Amino acid sequence: MRWVIATTLATAAIPTMACAATTDVQGWGSVTVSGKVTDGILASGEVVNRFADDAQRLGQLELRAHVGHAVSKTVTIWLGYVHVVTYAKTGRDSIEEQSMEQVNWNMGKILGGSLSSRTRLEQRFQRGVSDIAWRIRSQVKLAVPLGQHGVSGVVWVEPFVSLNRTSAVRPGLDQVRSFAGLGMKLSKHADLEAGYLNQYLDRANGDRSNHALSLSLSYRL
């Protein structure tokens, strides 16, 4: 519950922080395909596109591949690899490779909905940077059913914290992502999550606040 309190406070602070930040309107979309490989072993692949500058150009592309193991009915651990390209408006694009370890936990019922968390430790290999940047991020998510038609109200918050200093990264708060929207069950295998996402970026050269329409499609084989 301490994470719930901390992330709720972080969400409440975002409007105040965003007032002093440079802003952009963006569009974020993701498609995730997952399935069971064998008993207790899972695999997942994800493509994420983020459109920047009033959603007029592709700003970032992420490609993810994960392998997971269900250690209990409520906890799953994952290992993965991520390829990230951030497209510069001018100049050289930024390329980053990541290895990551992740724990997903279905925490139970609260406020008539389902509470879950996703905690991820990332090792970031950034082009032109010799040191490995370590970062931890933890998402707490609440989904509350709305009626009997497979629609839920969804809110989540996810702070990112850099754990060490490199030539490109300073330790401390890196960013906070907060989401509010709807989760929709499209079929037995497919779910869609749509809504508003705020990304607050804490940067030495000036903070940023990105306001995004977020669409996430998940398909289970």
Beta strands, then each sheet from edge to edge (+ up, - down):
strand 1: 22-38
strand 2: 41-52
strand 3: 57-70
strand 4: 75-86
strand 5: 94-110
strand 6: 113-126
strand 7: 133-145
strand 8: 151-162
strand 9: 172-185
strand 10: 190-201
strand 11: 208-220
sheet 1: 1+ 2- 3+ 4- 5+ 6- 7+ 8- 9+ 10- 11+ 1+
end
